[in-house]
Amino acid sequence: MTEIMKQPESEEQKLRCVLFGLGNQAQEHLVASLNHPDIEIVAGIDSNIAQWHTIRSEYPSIDLQLFTSLDELLSSGMAYDAFIMALPHDAYQVIWSDILSCQKPILKEKPLGRNYQEARTFMQQAADAKCGLMTAIQRRTHPSYVYLAQYLSEHKLIPDEVHTHLHLGKRQVNTSQYFDLGWRGDRVISGGGALLDAGYHMIDILMYLIGDFDIVAATMWHDDKVDDGVQNEDRSWLMARSQSTWIGVDIWVKGLPNNKGGYQKSERVLLKCGDRQIHANREGVWVDGEPVYQSSRDWHESMTQQLTDFATRTRSNHWDDNVIWTNCRLC
């Protein structure tokens, strides 16, 4: 008899993604896509031609087709499967309907919108257009925070208290006493200050670790004065509560002085579980002061896992779970 050899099944084709915006955050996605088993970035869109030169110079091995606009991409007839959006926050309002008309899944850098109304509008329009939409919030895929979540689950720990802070350590840009927030200080561009920017990450980490919760109180300050509702805040404090846990959050664009004319960058999640204290940051996890896990601070593994999650959701067409949320909690 002639033996009939079974042919191996072909590997699933990678998702061909278009990177919209080619700035610093976009390049994090680009690096994470290198040798990724599920994602390939095949094109980039940016109206700033200088960004093209940066990409070609810093990533000479990547063969990207580059376009100045969405219309130029569409006119090219190029085949693609999904978008990764990494534009400035204020750029989306005028192009959102054009993006949705392409009928492609979208991984969008946070925040989903500059305010509650814009976020809800974007989310509803994506649902109506049947476009999968995922917000990119990569801290929850960082190895140290993944380990922390697993530790809590394996030891069946429900924290009595959680205290978290994220201080960005941004320097003063001039010698005056006034602290320039840059784009974070412009409500039209950013939508909000410290809370909507850095706070987005830490609120998500809390939801990842302990689930949903309710805000009890919030205080916002700008330049050592209580927020006046006009200028964006540079520091925010929140107190919140879930069914079992009290929560404190401190978000600060500056941070404590570093004695070098600037400010310290710092983040930490501290959990009190009975007589046990656990704290974590992007360097590792400690239990009662003893290290139980160590990791690199960089984002590569986290960004890579985020792309894997996006590919999985795209292929399964599953977009409704507790990992995908809007910035409504912050408004």
C-alpha positions as CSV (number, residue, x, y, z in Angstrom):
1,M,0.0,0.0,0.0
2,T,1.0,3.5,-0.6
3,E,1.3,5.5,2.6
4,I,-0.7,8.7,2.5
5,M,1.2,11.4,4.3
6,K,-0.9,13.9,6.2
7,Q,0.0,17.4,5.3
8,P,0.7,19.8,8.3
9,E,-1.9,22.4,8.9
10,S,-0.7,25.8,7.7
11,E,0.0,28.4,10.4
12,E,-2.6,31.0,11.0
13,Q,-1.8,34.1,9.1
14,K,-0.6,37.1,11.1
15,L,-2.9,40.1,11.5
16,R,-1.6,42.8,9.2
17,C,-1.9,46.1,11.2
18,V,-1.7,49.7,10.2
19,L,0.0,51.9,12.8
20,F,-1.8,55.3,12.8
21,G,0.7,57.9,14.3
22,L,4.4,57.3,14.4
23,G,5.5,59.0,17.6
24,N,7.1,57.5,20.7
25,Q,4.1,55.4,21.9
26,A,3.6,54.1,18.4
27,Q,7.2,53.0,18.3
28,E,6.6,50.9,21.5
29,H,4.0,49.0,19.5
30,L,6.4,48.7,16.5
31,V,9.2,47.2,18.6
32,A,6.7,44.8,20.3
33,S,5.5,43.6,16.9
34,L,9.0,42.4,15.8
35,N,9.0,38.6,15.5
36,H,5.5,38.6,17.1
37,P,3.7,35.3,16.3
38,D,0.3,36.9,15.7
39,I,0.8,40.6,14.7
40,E,2.7,42.2,11.8
41,I,2.7,46.0,11.3
42,V,2.7,46.5,7.6
43,A,2.1,50.2,7.2
44,G,2.2,53.5,9.1
45,I,0.3,56.8,8.7
46,D,1.7,60.1,9.8
47,S,1.4,63.5,8.2
48,N,4.7,64.5,9.7
49,I,7.3,63.3,7.1
50,A,10.0,63.8,9.7
51,Q,8.6,60.9,11.6
52,W,9.0,58.8,8.5
53,H,12.7,59.5,8.5
54,T,12.9,58.7,12.2
55,I,11.3,55.3,11.7
56,R,13.4,54.4,8.7
57,S,16.6,55.5,10.5
58,E,15.9,53.7,13.8
59,Y,14.3,50.6,12.4
60,P,16.1,49.9,9.0
61,S,15.1,46.3,9.0
62,I,11.4,47.0,9.1
63,D,9.8,47.3,5.7
64,L,6.8,49.6,6.2
65,Q,4.7,51.3,3.6
66,L,4.2,54.9,4.9
67,F,1.3,57.2,4.1
68,T,0.4,60.8,5.0
69,S,-3.3,60.1,5.5
70,L,-6.0,57.5,5.7
71,D,-7.2,58.5,2.3
72,E,-3.8,57.8,0.9
73,L,-3.7,54.3,2.5
74,L,-7.1,53.5,1.1
75,S,-6.3,54.8,-2.4
76,S,-3.2,52.5,-2.4
77,G,-5.4,49.4,-2.3
78,M,-3.2,47.8,0.3
79,A,-4.6,44.9,2.2
80,Y,-4.7,45.1,6.0
81,D,-6.7,43.6,8.9
82,A,-6.6,46.1,11.9
83,F,-5.6,49.5,13.2
84,I,-3.3,50.4,16.0
85,M,-4.1,54.0,16.9
86,A,-1.4,56.1,18.6
87,L,-2.3,59.7,17.7
88,P,-2.6,62.7,20.1
89,H,-5.8,62.7,22.1
90,D,-7.4,65.6,20.2
91,A,-6.9,64.1,16.7
92,Y,-9.6,61.5,16.9
93,Q,-12.8,63.5,16.8
94,V,-12.5,64.5,13.2
95,I,-11.4,61.1,11.8
96,W,-13.3,58.7,14.0
97,S,-16.1,58.1,11.6
98,D,-13.6,57.6,8.7
99,I,-11.7,55.0,10.8
100,L,-14.9,53.1,11.6
101,S,-16.0,53.1,8.0
102,C,-13.1,50.9,7.2
103,Q,-14.8,48.1,9.3
104,K,-11.5,47.0,11.0
105,P,-10.8,46.2,14.7
106,I,-9.0,48.9,16.6
107,L,-6.4,49.0,19.4
108,K,-6.5,52.6,20.6
109,E,-4.1,54.2,23.0
110,K,-5.7,55.4,26.2
111,P,-7.7,57.4,27.0
112,L,-10.7,56.2,24.9
113,G,-11.9,59.8,24.8
114,R,-10.9,63.2,26.3
115,N,-14.0,63.2,28.5
116,Y,-16.9,61.0,29.4
117,Q,-19.2,62.1,26.6
118,E,-16.5,61.6,23.9
119,A,-15.6,58.2,25.2
120,R,-19.2,57.0,25.3
121,T,-19.7,58.4,21.8
122,F,-16.6,56.7,20.4
123,M,-17.6,53.4,22.1
124,Q,-21.2,53.5,20.9
125,Q,-20.2,54.4,17.3
126,A,-17.7,51.5,17.3
127,A,-20.4,49.1,18.5
128,D,-22.9,50.4,15.9
129,A,-20.3,49.9,13.2
130,K,-19.4,46.4,14.5
131,C,-15.8,47.4,14.9
132,G,-14.0,45.7,17.7
133,L,-12.5,48.3,20.0
134,M,-9.8,47.7,22.7
135,T,-8.1,50.4,24.8
136,A,-4.3,50.0,25.1
137,I,-3.5,50.1,28.9
138,Q,-0.4,48.0,29.1
139,R,0.4,48.1,32.9
140,R,-2.0,45.2,33.5
141,T,0.1,43.1,31.1
142,H,3.4,44.0,32.8
143,P,4.9,40.8,34.3
144,S,5.2,42.1,37.9
145,Y,1.5,43.1,38.0
146,V,0.4,39.8,36.3
147,Y,2.4,38.0,39.0
148,L,0.7,40.1,41.8
149,A,-2.7,39.2,40.4
150,Q,-1.8,35.5,40.3
151,Y,-0.4,35.7,43.9
152,L,-3.6,37.2,45.3
153,S,-5.7,34.6,43.5
154,E,-3.6,31.6,44.5
155,H,-3.5,32.6,48.1
156,K,-7.2,33.6,48.1
157,L,-6.3,37.1,49.4
158,I,-8.8,40.0,49.4
159,P,-7.1,43.2,50.5
160,D,-8.5,45.3,53.3
161,E,-6.7,48.3,51.9
162,V,-4.9,49.2,48.7
163,H,-2.8,52.4,48.4
164,T,-1.3,53.2,45.0
165,H,0.6,56.1,43.6
166,L,2.1,57.1,40.2
167,H,4.4,60.2,40.1
168,L,5.6,61.0,36.6
169,G,8.7,62.9,37.7
170,K,8.3,65.6,35.1
171,R,10.9,68.4,35.3
172,Q,10.2,72.1,35.5
173,V,10.8,73.6,32.1
174,N,11.6,77.1,33.2
175,T,13.0,78.9,36.3
176,S,9.7,80.5,37.4
177,Q,7.6,79.0,40.2
178,Y,4.9,78.1,37.7
179,F,5.0,74.5,36.6
180,D,4.2,74.1,32.9
181,L,2.2,70.9,32.3
182,G,2.8,71.1,28.5
183,W,0.1,69.3,26.5
184,R,-1.3,67.9,29.8
185,G,-2.3,71.4,30.7
186,D,-4.4,72.1,27.6
187,R,-7.9,70.8,28.1
188,V,-8.7,70.8,24.4
189,I,-5.7,68.6,23.6
190,S,-5.6,66.4,26.7
191,G,-9.2,66.5,28.0
192,G,-7.8,66.4,31.6
193,G,-4.7,66.5,33.7
194,A,-3.0,64.1,36.0
195,L,-6.0,61.9,36.7
196,L,-7.1,61.3,33.1
197,D,-3.5,60.8,31.9
198,A,-1.4,58.8,34.5
199,G,-4.5,58.1,36.7
200,Y,-6.0,56.0,33.8
201,H,-3.2,53.4,34.3
202,M,-3.5,53.1,38.1
203,I,-7.3,53.0,38.1
204,D,-7.1,50.1,35.6
205,I,-4.5,48.3,37.7
206,L,-6.9,48.5,40.7
207,M,-9.8,47.2,38.6
208,Y,-7.5,44.4,37.4
209,L,-6.4,43.4,40.9
210,I,-9.6,43.8,43.0
211,G,-12.5,44.5,40.5
212,D,-15.0,47.3,40.4
213,F,-15.3,50.0,43.0
214,D,-17.0,53.3,43.8
215,I,-15.3,56.7,44.3
216,V,-15.9,58.1,47.8
217,A,-14.0,61.4,47.5
218,A,-11.6,63.2,45.1
219,T,-9.3,66.2,45.4
220,M,-7.6,67.9,42.6
221,W,-4.8,70.5,42.8
222,H,-3.0,72.7,40.3
223,D,0.2,74.4,41.2
224,D,-0.4,73.9,45.0
225,K,-3.9,75.4,44.7
226,V,-7.2,73.6,44.7
227,D,-8.4,73.0,41.1
228,D,-10.5,75.8,39.8
229,G,-12.3,73.8,37.1
230,V,-10.5,75.7,34.3
231,Q,-6.9,74.7,34.5
232,N,-6.0,71.0,34.4
233,E,-4.8,69.6,37.6
234,D,-1.2,68.4,38.2
235,R,-2.1,66.2,41.2
236,S,-5.1,64.2,42.2
237,W,-6.1,62.2,45.2
238,L,-8.9,59.7,45.2
239,M,-10.5,57.7,48.0
240,A,-12.7,54.8,46.9
241,R,-14.3,51.6,48.2
242,S,-15.3,48.2,47.0
243,Q,-17.3,45.8,49.0
244,S,-14.3,44.6,50.9
245,T,-11.5,47.1,50.3
246,W,-10.7,50.7,51.0
247,I,-8.6,52.4,48.2
248,G,-6.3,55.4,48.1
249,V,-4.8,56.8,44.9
250,D,-2.2,59.5,44.5
251,I,-1.4,60.8,41.0
252,W,1.2,63.5,40.5
253,V,2.7,64.9,37.3
254,K,5.8,66.1,39.3
255,G,6.6,64.0,42.3
256,L,9.0,64.5,45.2
257,P,12.1,66.6,44.6
258,N,15.1,64.6,43.5
259,N,17.7,67.1,44.8
260,K,18.9,67.6,41.2
261,G,16.5,70.3,40.2
262,G,13.8,67.9,39.1
263,Y,11.4,65.3,40.5
264,Q,11.4,61.6,41.2
265,K,9.5,59.2,39.0
266,S,7.8,56.6,41.2
267,E,5.0,54.1,41.3
268,R,3.8,51.5,43.8
269,V,0.8,49.4,44.7
270,L,0.6,48.6,48.4
271,L,-1.9,46.0,49.6
272,K,-2.8,45.2,53.2
273,C,-4.3,41.7,53.5
274,G,-4.9,41.0,57.2
275,D,-1.4,41.0,58.8
276,R,0.3,40.6,55.5
277,Q,1.6,43.5,53.5
278,I,2.3,43.2,49.7
279,H,3.8,45.8,47.5
280,A,4.6,45.9,43.8
281,N,5.9,48.1,41.1
282,R,7.4,47.4,37.6
283,E,10.6,46.0,39.3
284,G,8.9,43.2,41.2
285,V,6.7,42.1,44.1
286,W,7.5,42.0,47.8
287,V,5.6,40.2,50.6
288,D,6.3,41.6,54.2
289,G,9.4,43.2,52.8
290,E,10.8,40.0,51.2
291,P,11.1,39.8,47.4
292,V,9.0,37.1,45.8
293,Y,9.3,38.2,42.2
294,Q,11.6,40.4,40.1
295,S,11.1,41.8,36.6
296,S,12.5,44.4,34.2
297,R,11.0,47.8,34.3
298,D,10.8,48.0,30.5
299,W,7.6,47.7,28.5
300,H,8.6,45.1,25.8
301,E,7.0,42.0,27.3
302,S,3.9,44.0,28.4
303,M,3.4,45.5,25.0
304,T,4.0,42.2,23.3
305,Q,1.3,40.5,25.4
306,Q,-1.1,43.3,24.7
307,L,-0.7,42.7,21.0
308,T,-1.3,39.0,21.6
309,D,-4.5,39.9,23.5
310,F,-5.7,42.1,20.7
311,A,-5.0,39.4,18.1
312,T,-7.0,36.9,20.2
313,R,-10.0,39.2,20.5
314,T,-9.9,40.0,16.8
315,R,-9.9,36.3,15.8
316,S,-12.6,35.3,18.3
317,N,-14.6,38.6,17.7
318,H,-14.9,38.8,21.5
319,W,-14.9,42.4,22.8
320,D,-17.1,42.2,25.9
321,D,-15.1,41.4,29.1
322,N,-13.8,43.2,32.1
323,V,-10.5,44.0,30.5
324,I,-12.1,46.4,28.0
325,W,-13.4,49.5,29.6
326,T,-13.7,53.2,29.0
327,N,-12.5,56.2,31.0
328,C,-16.0,56.7,32.4
329,R,-14.7,55.8,35.9
330,L,-12.5,58.9,35.9
331,C,-15.2,61.4,35.0
